[in-house]
């Protein structure tokens, strides 16, 4: 009998899919050779270039891995009748995923063939009655792969715990700035350790991270990403000193002699660059900075809604100037975007007036929202949701049919029904929301909850203002010298 074959090759990490790695080419070669030897046409090839198959639900791996979704589509559309792989663990690493994928294949008269664990494919018309040996091999494969994965994780964790207990730094792809790797472990670099100490000293004196980054750029100090190529030999992205790079150095316990992996921490065998006294002074400066920033200035209740009109990044409140400035500009030390300074008091007054108008006359809010709404986009999304609901119903019927045919057990059917029921509820709520948006309907409950606030909004506490703003505004786009652009929900 002739089978229409799809060849599947998969690896778990992107590194294994590199051009100089042999895993994927070897898998494809072996599977193609098997098909050619039987005279079976290969109608498609699916390559998963770095994604785990350690999933419990088929719909989740389809969502996260487009290549797996392509494989499922080939099976569901009956374009293939045999899935050929080198080993079953190229398709699944857990028994629940195995059960769902195999059930899908059986429903479409498709079979799975492992070159390294061969079980001769049978005539599709006899597939439902010939489950015994094949089902045992497939089930054991899923269970053993799952057990092997747990053992690998446990061994890795135990090895890292022993390494941290011995004071050794974790063998990551990069070395912390200020150190070099040697046979004995981490060794302080004479040039870089000077700049690590300098960064800590400036922070202890009250300098903020963005100022330190600008000074380092001005002094021409090499950036860590430029001096530490990645595992593939390429320099890291964004070779500039920026706020986030400085903060990583200031918060890394390796500089005071510690080693850490996840939540496991211990005393390292390497030399500390930062003494405990200096470390404590930096932590004290951090605590003082948090206390200085804690009081809410005017307009802080708009936190999370304000965006730079030039780059789209969040605006940051600068307390000593009572202004908002582009966060991207500040993080990159003024090398990206622009300052885009906006006075907080003026913004505070403007947004309060617009909120009061919307609360007094909800039709103003609706009109402003409708003016920005993409009706065509809403209709397209509504059609997609309707199609998803129909697909949900079809899958519900398919699982029910599989149970009636004896393909799955009652417990598995209950699990699928519960999952599909929750998914259906979410889809229906989304559909109702889109339909209401197209009809320009206003949730009277939400408006009634906020009614009466217009007159006393100005004197309301910040938490009340924040609740009102979050309920009615999606974002506020700011450009220096221009009127703020309020995007209503």
ROPA-369403 format. One line per 5 residues: number of its first residue (from 1); their letters; for each residue x, y, z of C-alpha. Coordinates in steps of 0.5 Angstrom, whole numbers. Layout:
ROPA-369403
NUM = a = X/Y/Z; ... $
END
This chain:
ROPA-369403
1 = xxxxx = 0/0/0; 2/7/-2; 3/12/4; 3/20/3; 9/22/8 $
6 = xxxxx = 11/28/12; 18/28/15; 19/31/21; 25/33/24; 26/37/31 $
11 = xxxxx = 31/39/36; 30/43/43; 34/49/42; 36/54/37; 43/52/38 $
16 = xxxxx = 42/45/36; 39/48/29; 45/52/27; 48/50/20; 54/47/23 $
21 = xxxxx = 50/42/27; 48/35/24; 42/33/28; 37/36/23; 40/34/17 $
26 = xxxxx = 41/27/20; 34/26/22; 32/28/15; 36/24/11; 34/18/15 $
31 = xxxxx = 27/19/14; 28/21/7; 32/14/6; 26/10/9; 21/13/5 $
36 = xxxxx = 25/12/-1; 26/5/0; 19/3/1; 17/8/-5; 13/12/-1 $
41 = xxxxx = 12/20/-3; 14/25/1; 9/30/0; 12/35/6; 17/36/11 $
46 = xxxxx = 17/40/18; 23/42/21; 22/45/28; 29/49/29; 29/49/37 $
51 = xxxxx = 23/48/41; 21/44/47; 16/38/46; 15/38/53; 7/40/53 $
56 = xxxxx = 1/37/56; -4/40/51; -4/40/44; -7/47/43; -1/50/47 $
61 = xxxxx = 4/47/43; 0/49/37; 0/56/39; 7/57/41; 11/53/36 $
66 = xxxxx = 8/55/28; 12/49/25; 8/44/30; 2/47/28; 4/46/21 $
71 = xxxxx = 4/39/22; -3/39/25; -6/42/19; -3/37/15; -6/31/19 $
76 = xxxxx = -13/35/20; -13/37/12; -12/29/10; -6/31/6; -2/26/9 $
81 = xxxxx = -3/19/12; 4/17/15; 8/22/20; 15/19/19; 20/21/25 $
86 = xxxxx = 27/19/27; 24/17/34; 18/19/38; 21/24/42; 21/28/36 $
91 = xxxxx = 14/29/36; 12/29/44; 16/29/51; 10/28/55; 5/22/55 $
96 = xxxxx = -1/27/55; 1/30/48; 2/23/45; -5/21/47; -8/28/44 $
101 = xxxxx = -3/27/38; -4/20/36; -12/21/37; -12/26/32; -8/22/27 $
106 = xxxxx = -13/16/28; -19/20/27; -16/22/20; -13/15/19; -6/18/19 $
111 = xxxxx = -1/14/23; 6/15/26; 12/11/24; 19/12/28; 25/10/24 $
116 = xxxxx = 29/8/31; 23/4/33; 19/1/27; 12/-2/27; 10/-3/20 $
121 = xxxxx = 4/1/18; -3/-2/17; -8/-1/12; -12/5/15; -19/1/14 $
126 = xxxxx = -16/-3/20; -13/2/24; -18/2/29; -18/-5/30; -10/-6/30 $
131 = xxxxx = -8/-1/36; -5/-6/41; 3/-7/40; 3/0/37; -1/3/42 $
136 = xxxxx = 4/0/47; 10/2/44; 8/10/43; 5/10/50; 12/7/53 $
141 = xxxxx = 15/12/49; 12/18/51; 12/16/59; 20/14/58; 21/21/55 $
146 = xxxxx = 18/25/60; 21/21/65; 28/22/62; 27/30/62; 25/30/69 $
151 = xxxxx = 32/26/71; 36/31/66; 33/37/70; 34/34/77; 41/32/75 $
156 = xxxxx = 43/39/72; 40/42/79; 44/37/83; 50/39/79; 49/46/80 $
161 = xxxxx = 48/46/87; 54/42/88; 58/47/84; 55/53/88; 57/50/94 $
166 = xxxxx = 64/49/92; 64/56/90; 64/56/83; 61/61/78; 56/58/74 $
171 = xxxxx = 58/56/67; 54/61/63; 55/63/56; 58/70/58; 63/72/64 $
176 = xxxxx = 61/78/68; 64/85/67; 70/86/71; 73/78/71; 76/73/66 $
181 = xxxxx = 75/66/66; 81/61/67; 82/54/69; 82/56/76; 75/60/75 $
186 = xxxxx = 74/67/75; 80/72/75; 79/79/76; 81/83/70; 86/89/72 $
191 = xxxxx = 83/94/67; 75/93/68; 75/92/75; 77/99/76; 71/101/72 $
196 = xxxxx = 67/96/77; 69/100/83; 68/107/80; 61/105/78; 60/103/85 $
201 = xxxxx = 63/109/88; 59/114/84; 53/110/86; 55/111/93; 56/118/92 $
206 = xxxxx = 49/119/90; 50/119/82; 44/115/78; 45/110/73; 43/114/67 $
211 = xxxxx = 48/119/69; 54/114/71; 52/111/64; 53/118/60; 60/119/64 $
216 = xxxxx = 62/112/62; 60/113/54; 64/120/55; 70/117/58; 70/112/52 $
221 = xxxxx = 70/106/57; 69/99/52; 62/97/53; 61/90/56; 57/87/50 $
226 = xxxxx = 63/89/46; 68/86/50; 64/79/51; 62/76/44; 56/71/45 $
231 = xxxxx = 57/64/44; 57/64/37; 62/69/37; 58/76/35; 58/82/39 $
236 = xxxxx = 52/83/43; 47/88/41; 47/96/43; 54/97/44; 53/103/49 $
241 = xxxxx = 53/104/56; 46/105/58; 42/105/65; 40/97/65; 47/95/64 $
246 = xxxxx = 49/100/70; 44/97/74; 46/90/72; 53/91/75; 50/95/81 $
251 = xxxxx = 46/89/83; 50/83/81; 53/79/88; 59/76/84; 62/83/85 $
256 = xxxxx = 62/82/93; 65/75/92; 58/71/92; 56/66/86; 49/65/85 $
261 = xxxxx = 44/60/80; 37/61/80; 35/62/88; 41/58/90; 47/63/93 $
266 = xxxxx = 53/61/96; 60/64/98; 65/64/91; 72/62/91; 74/68/86 $
271 = xxxxx = 76/75/89; 71/80/91; 72/87/87; 67/90/91; 68/90/99 $
276 = xxxxx = 62/89/104; 63/97/106; 62/99/99; 56/95/97; 53/97/104 $
281 = xxxxx = 53/104/102; 51/103/95; 45/99/98; 44/105/102; 44/110/96 $
286 = xxxxx = 39/105/93; 34/106/99; 35/113/99; 33/114/92; 27/110/93 $
291 = xxxxx = 24/114/99; 26/120/95; 21/118/89; 16/115/93; 12/121/94 $
296 = xxxxx = 7/122/89; 8/128/85; 2/132/81; 0/127/75; 3/121/78 $
301 = xxxxx = -4/118/78; -3/117/70; 3/112/71; 2/107/66; -2/111/61 $
306 = xxxxx = 4/116/58; 7/115/52; 13/118/48; 10/121/42; 16/120/38 $
311 = xxxxx = 18/113/40; 12/110/44; 16/108/50; 14/110/57; 15/117/60 $
316 = xxxxx = 18/117/66; 17/122/72; 23/127/74; 22/129/81; 27/135/82 $
321 = xxxxx = 24/138/75; 17/136/76; 17/134/69; 16/128/65; 21/125/60 $
326 = xxxxx = 22/120/55; 24/113/59; 28/111/53; 32/117/52; 34/117/60 $
331 = xxxxx = 36/109/59; 40/110/53; 44/116/56; 41/121/51; 43/117/45 $
336 = xxxxx = 36/115/43; 30/119/42; 30/126/45; 28/129/52; 21/130/50 $
341 = xxxxx = 20/134/57; 13/135/59; 11/139/65; 7/135/70; 2/141/72 $
346 = xxxxx = 0/143/65; -2/135/63; -5/134/70; -10/140/69; -11/138/61 $
351 = xxxxx = -13/131/63; -17/132/69; -22/137/64; -22/132/59; -24/126/64 $
356 = xxxxx = -29/131/67; -32/132/60; -33/125/59; -36/124/66; -41/129/65 $
361 = xxxxx = -43/128/58; -42/120/56; -43/121/49; -37/126/48; -33/120/50 $
366 = xxxxx = -37/115/46; -36/120/40; -28/121/41; -27/113/42; -31/112/35 $
371 = xxxxx = -27/117/31; -21/113/33; -24/106/32; -22/101/26; -29/99/24 $
376 = xxxxx = -26/94/19; -21/91/24; -27/90/29; -31/86/24; -25/82/22 $
381 = xxxxx = -23/80/29; -31/79/30; -31/74/24; -24/71/27; -28/70/34 $
386 = xxxxx = -34/67/30; -29/62/26; -26/60/33; -32/59/36; -35/54/31 $
391 = xxxxx = -28/51/31; -29/50/39; -36/47/37; -33/42/32; -27/40/37 $
396 = xxxxx = -32/38/42; -36/34/37; -30/30/35; -28/29/42; -35/26/44 $
401 = xxxxx = -34/22/38; -27/19/40; -30/17/46; -36/14/43; -32/10/39 $
406 = xxxxx = -28/8/45; -21/11/42; -21/15/49; -23/14/56; -28/18/60 $
411 = xxxxx = -23/22/64; -20/24/58; -26/26/55; -28/30/61; -21/34/61 $
416 = xxxxx = -23/36/54; -30/38/55; -27/42/61; -22/46/57; -26/47/51 $
421 = xxxxx = -32/50/56; -27/55/59; -25/57/52; -32/57/49; -34/62/55 $
426 = xxxxx = -28/66/53; -29/67/46; -36/68/47; -35/74/52; -30/77/47 $
431 = xxxxx = -35/76/41; -40/80/46; -35/85/47; -33/86/40; -41/86/38 $
436 = xxxxx = -42/92/43; -36/96/40; -39/96/33; -46/98/36; -43/104/40 $
441 = xxxxx = -46/101/46; -43/104/53; -43/100/59; -48/103/63; -46/100/69 $
446 = xxxxx = -39/102/69; -41/109/67; -46/109/73; -40/107/78; -37/113/76 $
451 = xxxxx = -43/118/76; -42/124/80; -35/124/80; -34/130/75; -35/135/80 $
456 = xxxxx = -31/132/85; -25/129/81; -21/135/82; -20/134/89; -21/126/89 $
461 = xxxxx = -15/122/92; -10/120/87; -12/113/87; -19/115/85; -16/119/79 $
466 = xxxxx = -12/113/77; -18/108/77; -22/113/73; -17/114/68; -15/107/68 $
471 = xxxxx = -23/105/66; -23/111/61; -17/112/58; -12/107/54; -6/112/53 $
476 = xxxxx = -4/119/53; 1/120/47; 6/126/49; 10/131/44; 13/137/47 $
481 = xxxxx = 10/143/45; 4/140/43; -3/138/46; -3/131/49; -7/126/45 $
486 = xxxx = -12/122/49; -13/115/46; -20/113/50; -22/106/51 $
END
